[in-house]
Amino acid sequence: MTEIDIRSKGRVGRITLTRPDALNALTYSMCGEIERAIDHWNKIRSVDLIVIDAAGRRAFCAGGDIVEMHRSAMAGDLEYGRRFWCDEYRLNAKIANSPLPVVSLMQGYTMGGGVGVGCHASHRIIGESSRIAMPECTIGLVPDVGGSFLLSRSPGRIGECMGVTGMRAGPTDATIAGLADHFVPEVAWPDLIDKFLQTGDVEVIGDFACPPPSERKLDDERALIDRVFSLPSMPEIVLALEKESSPFATTCLKSIARNSPLSMSCALMLIRLQRNSISIEQALALEYRYVYRSVEHTDFIEGIRALVIDKDNEPRWMHSGLDCVGKAETDALLAPLGDQELKLETEH
């Protein structure tokens, strides 16, 4: 099976991720193929809408294929990752700005790079199994692919909470957080796609959509989230969580304890800065400042080693705790890059 299946039928352009055994992790070549397909359909207007889905039941896309990032970095190649991110971010912007409607159907895990492909679509569909997350702080990165921009638009302080903990949002919570638009039972997805093929009309989603399951955490915990995750710094957030007695606060503390202190401090700052971003391009440029420096100056490579390469789950972070991360350090990682600033050419 190839990595991706791109075709058109009727008035619909179809993009299907076909790496189910790898949870449809996004490779560099897949980014290029998706971008070329979107450019082609938007240019010739041979279809009325674009549908992005994925093979298998476990995941829409569980993230980027970061093993090659680790290999190239260990070989001293800093440019591979930067080139990957630049091209991936251009794809994210093109999905967000597509003149044609883009429908994503996101079953199972949608994380990291999968959020960049699925959650910038104009019509984002989820089902019973959907779990959407930005867990980058677990590998020493920050929410990127426009994820920090999306989280900055979440109600209240939900974005900060999801960004630093990496919590997985089920179908109700994903909708509350603004990461999805419509719940459609997964058994109905084939019929929905058939309807798209027959009509080329995104409005038929309304014939299939219904309220998501009542499972939720974010609404129930909203007061705590807004009170705690509005605090100025990660050490203050942790101190406040330690004073809470709820299971939700305990879960947040466990997540924070395993994540990179540097990444969480930068993620908190990044999400708050993104509230000033007025476009996806501006938001991606801000994220790129961190990832451009990530191989040399952050926990990213160590995070990949511990969780993906050696799988010992014992990362040796640069800082022993959140109190050890200085503001000057986080400021430096998000400072302008001068001539190396991200420049996206997203014209169709």
Secondary structure, 3 states (H helix, E strand, C coil): CCCEEEEEECCEEEEEECCHHHCCCECHHHHHHHHHHHHHHHHHCCCCEEEEEECCCCEEECCECCHHHHHHHHCCCCHHHHHHHHHHHHHHHHHHHCCCCEEEEECEEEECHHHHHHCCCCEEEECCCCEEECCHHHHCCCCCCCHHHHHHCCCCCHHHHHHHHCCCECHHHHHHCCCCCEECCHHHHHHHHHHHHHHCCHHHHHHCCCCCCCCCCCCCCHHHHHHHCCCCCHHHHHHHHHCCCCHHHHHHHHHHHHCCHHHHHHHHHHHHHHCCCCCHHHHHHHHHHHHHHHHHHCCHHHHHHHHHHCCCCCCCCCCCCHHHCCHHHHHHHCCCCHHHCCCCCCCC
